[in-house]
């Protein structure tokens, strides 16, 4: 058995993975307030506690950790969405854990899982994006990750798609993830609806679905979304789809993949976003080499792809 750990901008998930890539037990923690401010201590203490617990129940051979951002030789070089730089997480964990530990970029982990066991297993060439707090990426060529050398590369979220655009946590302006991450979509929706984070992602999905297919009104704890917001909701969703399609089209034009995989919390919005994205990508002025059809697959393992891929 192996332990896979997925670190996100707002969560930590830890799972025991068997030899067939199946998660047989999992714990997850949402990161809030002071936990985010003391992120290094939060991460290390939670991992150590749960690895020790799981090691008593299962015969664990090694640990893999999926991390958003740049990692190298056991060190988190830079993770803008975790707010961490130059942190030797492996060295810190090895003080309490006597098991081999490897770390890898989270999008690469998810891509490996989906390419090995999931939605991309029937394709030799693919690109994979994780849409969540930010946007991560990976390229699969001949069933192997594109080798970018000492640093992981494929930082799709930080390609510039808007000159002099919104300020990104990385220090640059106009990064792809400021317009096309799920955080960007949820933030923009909450803004036009005049609500805060008390309205969950699940409720936002219901609001979009109801706006597209229902009466235009959705109740949630503490209030309701009236039909008068319908046009604003549609505008936010369409701008998100256009921004996402621009970034993905750029990647398709460069790599000409057989398929595009998308993971992260986008998968929970698939019903209301995926068909619109495909249609946008097939518009005449988007792709350099026009296609009659484009294969876009959501991650079979949903948010568990990082856990599974970290162990491969």
Buried (B, 14 or more C-beta within 10 A) or exposed (E): BBBBBBBBBBBBBBBBBEEEBEBEBBBBBEBEEEBEEEBBEBBBEBBBEBBEEBBEEBEBEEBBBBBBBBBBEBBBBBBBBBEBEEBEBBEBBBEEBEBEBEBBBBBBBBBBBBBBBBBBEEBBBBBBBBBBBBBBBBBBBEBEBBEBEEEBBBBBBBBBBBEEBEEBBBEEBBBBBBBBBBBBBBEBBBEEBEBEEEBEBEBBBBBBBBBBEEEBBBEBEEEEBEEEBBEBBEEBBEBBBBBBBBBBBBBBEEBEBBBBBBBBBBBBBBEBBBEBBBEBBBEEEBBEEEEEEBBBBBBBBBBBBBBBBBBB
